[in-house]
Amino acid sequence: MSSSALLLALLLVLVAALVAGQLSYVAYRHPAAATPMLVGLAAVTVLVAVVMPVVVR
């Protein structure tokens, strides 16, 4: 795996972690919208779906 692919994977992980945290915070502030833990879990699932093809390649 090239260093640029590893750097891209790291960048995607960092951005996805920020988005997951932001979605969890929004869901926490507005509990009627969704359960915060489920929103965070969904964001992590999307992270895995995006990063794994990059890492495997």
HUCOR-V457263 format. One record per backbone hydrogen bond with DSSP energy under -0.5 kcal/mol. NH is the residue of the N-H (numbers start at 1). CO is the residue of the C=O. E is the energy in kcal/mol with one decimal. If there is no record, write none. Layout:
NH,CO,E
NH,CO,E
This chain:
6,2,-1.8
7,3,-2.2
8,4,-2.3
9,5,-2.4
10,6,-2.3
11,7,-2.4
12,8,-2.6
13,9,-2.3
14,10,-2.4
15,11,-2.5
16,12,-2.5
17,13,-2.3
18,14,-2.0
19,15,-2.4
20,16,-2.6
21,17,-2.3
22,18,-2.3
23,19,-2.8
24,20,-2.2
25,21,-2.2
26,22,-2.5
27,23,-2.4
28,24,-2.0
29,25,-2.3
30,26,-1.6
33,30,-1.8
34,30,-0.8
39,35,-1.9
40,36,-2.3
41,37,-2.3
42,38,-2.3
43,39,-2.1
44,40,-2.1
45,41,-2.1
46,42,-2.1
47,43,-2.1
48,44,-2.3
49,45,-2.1
50,46,-1.7
51,47,-2.8
52,48,-2.0
54,50,-0.7
55,51,-2.5
56,52,-2.7
57,53,-1.5
